[in-house]
């Protein structure tokens, strides 16, 4: 069977990897080297411009990294991929490879706090303009577009409000107006949503999250057409140097093999958890795309093929102190940034991921003080619910 024709779970296990030719080792070895030795034949080919299969230096290519990139590209149905040392490195390089001082970006208004800081601080210093939009309607995009607009930036599910943006409308608008579309697919992963299949130009991930899924890897990845990826790799990537270690890539290869299995359980647990929260007397509101009352539930059903993700946000009764008191009373779930781990992770957006954003602006993004964001893990759902039940009861005694 050709792996490229295989189903998702088979690709997750086999794409980009084969037993080692020399030893027969089933798992790909880690190539822990910074440099590679030339033979006269390789040097002759290299100087002639034929660099196929030739490794020179770890800041350019590494066999372990290549395998990781090939596997993720296969899962996303994308032509090529480039791994980076973090998710923020992936976002930054993906944009700066073609957006320059004097250019303009349209972005969804609610984004990860680190991306927001990049856009409003670093890009501001670089003279790159940003317009945040309330929706991706054609009317809103047309109103925001300028002669110097180059890009529409979107998250597949907005962090942490869990709104589902109308990506197909943005793609149609971009193609009519000669713009690129970047989607951060971290929350959904290719198991739920493949942006490339609906015409998105560039995909980024924080592979730290669901792609690896074990809380022991830091990384990112950029996906797009081969010329775009090679242009980044041979240019800004090598000069900035945000290269992942071979060990990080090996961990990513290990982690992503079980992506389909983990995502099934994350989605199942998150759905049950959200429905339990809905009926709790100390909970003011629950946001999960799988709930029928979610404003974009029908859009989510069209876009996401195997579930609605493992993230749930909810608002407790009261304010900031009440939310923190609930989190502080949890016994099993961990009070921590990040997401997509096997463990259930809980964070308070107003003081953590979005804590550097002014309160007025944060509220406009839809992030109130009493919001709690939960990355629902793969523990037994009854134990997750029991933990939150006792934490809520103690917090409001």
C-alpha positions in Angstrom: 0.0 0.0 0.0 1.2 3.5 -0.8 1.2 5.5 2.4 0.1 8.7 0.7 -3.2 6.8 -0.2 -3.6 5.4 3.4 -6.1 6.6 6.0 -5.2 9.1 8.7 -4.2 6.7 11.5 -2.0 4.7 9.1 -0.3 7.8 7.9 0.2 8.9 11.5 2.1 5.7 12.2 4.0 5.1 9.0 4.4 8.4 7.0 8.0 9.7 6.9 9.4 6.7 8.6 10.9 3.4 7.6 13.1 0.9 9.4 16.7 1.8 9.4 18.5 0.4 6.4 21.8 -0.4 8.2 20.5 -1.9 11.4 16.9 -2.8 10.8 15.9 -0.6 13.8 12.1 -0.1 13.7 12.2 3.4 15.1 14.0 6.1 13.3 17.4 6.8 14.9 18.1 10.3 16.2 20.8 12.0 14.2 22.5 13.9 17.0 25.0 15.8 14.9 25.6 19.4 14.1 27.6 18.8 10.9 27.8 16.2 8.1 30.9 14.9 6.2 31.2 15.4 2.5 32.5 12.8 0.1 34.2 14.0 -3.2 31.1 12.8 -5.1 28.7 14.7 -2.8 30.8 17.8 -2.9 30.8 17.7 -6.7 27.1 17.3 -6.8 26.6 20.0 -4.2 28.7 22.5 -6.1 26.8 21.7 -9.4 23.6 22.6 -7.6 22.3 19.1 -7.2 21.7 19.0 -3.5 19.2 16.2 -3.3 19.9 13.9 -0.3 22.9 15.9 0.8 23.1 17.1 4.4 25.6 19.8 5.3 24.8 21.5 8.6 22.2 21.2 11.3 20.8 24.7 10.8 19.9 23.7 7.3 18.7 20.1 7.4 18.7 17.0 9.6 17.4 13.5 8.7 15.3 13.3 11.9 13.8 16.7 11.2 13.1 15.7 7.5 11.1 12.7 8.7 9.1 14.7 11.1 8.3 17.3 8.5 7.3 14.6 6.0 4.9 13.0 8.4 3.1 16.2 9.3 2.9 17.3 5.7 1.3 13.9 4.9 -1.3 14.3 7.7 -2.2 17.9 6.5 -2.3 17.0 2.8 0.2 19.7 2.3 3.1 19.6 -0.2 5.9 20.5 2.2 6.7 21.4 5.8 9.4 23.1 7.8 9.9 22.4 11.6 10.9 25.2 13.9 12.0 25.5 17.5 8.6 26.8 18.8 5.1 27.6 17.6 5.9 31.4 17.8 8.9 30.8 15.6 6.6 29.1 13.0 4.1 32.0 13.1 6.9 34.7 12.9 8.8 33.1 10.0 5.6 32.1 8.1 4.6 35.8 8.1 7.9 37.6 7.7 8.9 35.5 4.7 6.6 37.6 2.6 5.2 40.5 4.8 7.6 43.5 5.0 7.7 46.9 6.5 4.9 49.0 5.1 2.6 46.0 4.5 -0.7 45.3 6.2 -2.3 42.2 7.8 -5.9 41.5 8.6 -6.3 39.3 11.7 -9.2 37.8 13.6 -9.6 39.9 16.8 -9.2 37.0 19.3 -5.9 35.3 19.1 -3.3 33.7 21.3 -1.7 36.2 23.6 1.8 35.6 22.3 0.6 36.2 18.7 -1.2 39.3 19.8 2.1 40.6 21.4 3.9 39.8 18.2 1.4 41.7 16.1 0.9 44.7 18.4 4.5 45.2 19.6 7.2 43.6 17.4 5.4 44.1 14.1 4.5 47.7 15.1 8.2 48.3 15.5 8.8 46.8 12.1 6.2 49.2 10.6 3.8 46.3 9.7 0.1 47.3 10.2 -2.5 45.1 11.8 -6.3 45.4 11.6 -8.3 43.2 13.9 -11.7 42.2 12.6 -14.8 41.1 14.5 -15.8 38.6 11.8 -14.6 37.1 8.5 -17.6 38.2 6.6 -16.9 39.6 3.1 -18.3 43.0 4.2 -15.9 43.2 7.2 -12.9 42.0 5.2 -13.7 44.5 2.4 -13.9 47.3 4.9 -10.6 46.3 6.4 -8.6 45.7 3.2 -6.0 48.3 2.2 -3.9 48.7 -0.9 -0.9 47.3 1.1 -2.8 44.3 2.6 -0.9 41.0 2.1 -2.4 38.5 4.5 -5.4 37.3 6.4 -4.4 35.6 9.7 -6.8 33.1 11.4 -6.9 30.5 14.1 -9.0 27.4 13.4 -10.7 27.8 16.7 -10.1 31.1 18.5 -8.1 31.0 21.7 -9.6 31.1 24.3 -13.2 32.1 23.3 -13.5 28.9 21.1 -15.4 30.8 18.4 -15.2 29.1 15.0 -14.2 31.6 12.3 -15.7 31.4 8.8 -12.5 30.3 7.1 -14.1 29.4 3.7 -15.4 32.9 3.3 -11.9 34.3 4.1 -10.3 32.0 1.6 -12.8 33.0 -1.2 -12.2 36.7 -0.4 -8.4 36.3 -0.4 -8.3 34.5 -3.7 -10.4 37.3 -5.3 -8.1 40.0 -3.9 -4.7 38.4 -4.3 -4.1 37.8 -0.6 -2.6 34.9 1.3 -4.4 33.1 4.2 -2.5 31.6 7.2 -4.4 29.3 9.6 -3.0 28.3 13.0 -4.4 24.8 13.2 -3.0 24.0 16.6 -6.4 23.6 18.4 -8.0 21.3 15.8 -5.0 19.4 14.3 -5.3 17.7 10.9 -7.3 14.9 12.5 -10.2 17.3 12.7 -9.5 19.9 10.0 -7.2 20.1 7.0 -7.1 23.8 6.0 -5.1 23.1 2.8 -8.0 21.1 1.5 -10.2 24.2 1.4 -7.7 26.5 -0.2 -5.7 27.9 2.7 -2.2 28.9 1.6 -0.2 28.4 4.8 -0.7 26.3 7.9 1.2 26.7 11.2 1.2 24.7 14.4 2.6 24.8 17.8 3.7 21.1 17.7 4.3 21.4 21.5 0.5 20.9 21.9 -1.6 18.1 20.3 0.8 17.1 17.6 3.3 15.9 20.2 0.8 15.5 23.0 3.1 14.4 25.8 4.3 17.6 27.3 8.0 16.9 26.6 8.6 18.6 23.3 8.8 22.3 22.3 8.4 23.0 18.6 6.4 24.4 15.7 5.9 23.7 12.0 5.0 25.7 8.8 3.2 24.0 5.9 2.7 25.2 2.4 3.7 24.7 -1.2 7.3 23.5 -1.9 8.6 26.8 -3.3 7.3 28.7 -0.3 8.8 26.3 2.2 12.1 26.2 0.4 12.2 30.0 0.2 11.9 30.1 4.0 14.3 27.3 4.7 17.1 28.7 2.5 16.6 32.3 3.6 15.1 33.7 6.8 15.1 30.3 8.5 18.9 29.8 8.2 19.7 33.4 9.0 17.4 33.7 12.1 18.2 30.1 13.1 15.1 28.9 15.0 16.0 25.3 14.3 14.5 22.4 16.4 16.9 19.9 17.9 17.0 16.4 16.5 15.7 15.2 19.9 12.7 17.5 19.7 11.9 16.2 16.2 12.3 12.6 17.4 9.9 13.3 20.3 7.5 14.8 17.8 7.7 11.7 15.6 7.0 9.5 18.6 4.1 11.7 19.8 2.3 12.1 16.5 2.0 8.4 15.9 -0.9 8.3 18.4 -2.5 11.6 17.3 -5.7 10.0 16.0 -6.1 7.9 19.2 -5.5 10.8 21.5 -7.7 13.2 19.6 -10.6 10.8 19.7 -10.4 10.6 23.5 -9.8 14.4 23.9 -12.9 15.1 21.9 -15.1 12.5 23.6 -14.0 13.7 27.1 -14.4 17.4 26.2 -18.0 16.9 24.9 -19.0 15.1 28.0 -17.3 17.6 30.3 -18.9 20.6 28.5 -22.4 19.0 28.8 -21.8 18.3 32.5 -20.7 21.9 33.1 -23.9 23.3 31.5 -26.0 22.1 34.3 -23.8 23.2 37.2 -25.2 25.9 39.5 -21.9 27.7 39.9 -21.3 27.9 36.2 -22.5 31.0 34.3 -21.8 29.8 30.7 -20.0 27.1 28.7 -18.3 27.5 25.3 -17.6 24.4 23.3 -18.1 24.1 19.5 -19.8 20.7 19.9 -22.7 22.2 21.9 -25.8 22.7 19.8 -26.2 26.2 21.2 -22.7 27.3 20.2 -23.1 30.3 17.8 -21.0 28.6 15.1 -22.0 25.0 15.8 -23.3 24.4 12.2 -20.1 25.8 10.7 -18.0 23.6 13.0 -20.0 20.6 11.8 -19.1 21.5 8.2 -15.4 22.2 8.8 -14.4 19.6 11.5 -14.7 16.0 10.4 -14.0 13.9 13.5 -15.1 15.9 16.5 -15.0 19.4 17.9 -11.7 19.4 19.8 -10.4 19.0 23.3 -10.7 22.6 24.5 -13.6 23.8 26.8 -14.0 27.3 28.2 -16.5 28.2 30.9 -17.4 31.2 33.0 -17.9 30.7 36.8 -20.3 32.9 38.8 -18.5 35.9 40.2 -15.2 37.4 39.0 -11.5 36.9 38.8 -11.0 35.8 42.4 -13.8 33.2 42.1 -12.2 31.7 38.9 -8.8 31.5 40.6 -10.4 29.9 43.7 -11.9 27.2 41.6 -8.6 26.5 39.9 -6.7 26.4 43.2 -9.0 23.8 44.6 -8.4 21.3 41.8 -6.6 18.2 42.9 -6.0 16.2 39.7 -6.1 18.7 36.9 -3.0 20.9 36.7 -2.9 24.7 36.9 -0.6 25.4 33.9 -0.2 27.1 30.6 -0.1 25.1 27.4 -2.6 22.5 26.1 -3.0 19.3 24.2 -1.3 17.1 26.8 -2.5 13.8 28.0 -3.1 15.5 31.4 -6.0 17.9 31.9 -4.5 21.4 32.1 -6.4 24.4 33.4 -5.5 28.1 33.0 -7.0 31.5 33.7 -6.8 33.5 30.4 -7.2 37.0 32.1 -4.0 36.5 34.1 -2.1 34.0 32.0 -2.2 33.7 28.2 -3.8 37.1 27.8 -2.6 38.7 31.0 -0.4 41.3 29.2 -3.4 42.6 27.2 -5.2 45.7 28.7 -8.5 44.7 30.3 -10.6 46.9 28.0 -9.1 45.3 25.0 -9.3 41.8 26.5 -13.0 42.2 27.2 -13.6 43.3 23.5 -11.9 40.0 22.6 -14.6 38.2 24.6 -12.3 37.2 27.5 -13.9 38.1 30.9 -12.2 37.8 34.3 -14.3 34.8 35.3 -13.3 32.6 32.3 -11.5 29.4 32.8 -9.9 27.5 29.9 -9.6 23.7 30.1 -7.5 21.5 27.9 -9.4 18.3 28.6 -7.1 15.4 29.0 -7.5 11.6 28.3 -8.0 10.6 31.9 -11.3 8.8 32.7 -14.0 11.4 32.2 -15.7 10.5 35.5 -12.5 11.4 37.4 -12.2 14.7 35.5 -15.8 15.6 36.4 -15.4 14.6 40.0 -12.3 16.8 40.3 -14.1 19.9 39.0 -17.2 19.1 41.1 -15.3 19.1 44.3 -13.3 22.2 43.3 -16.5 24.2 42.5 -18.1 23.1 45.7 -15.1 24.1 47.8 -14.7 27.4 46.0 -18.3 28.5 46.8 -18.6 27.3 50.3 
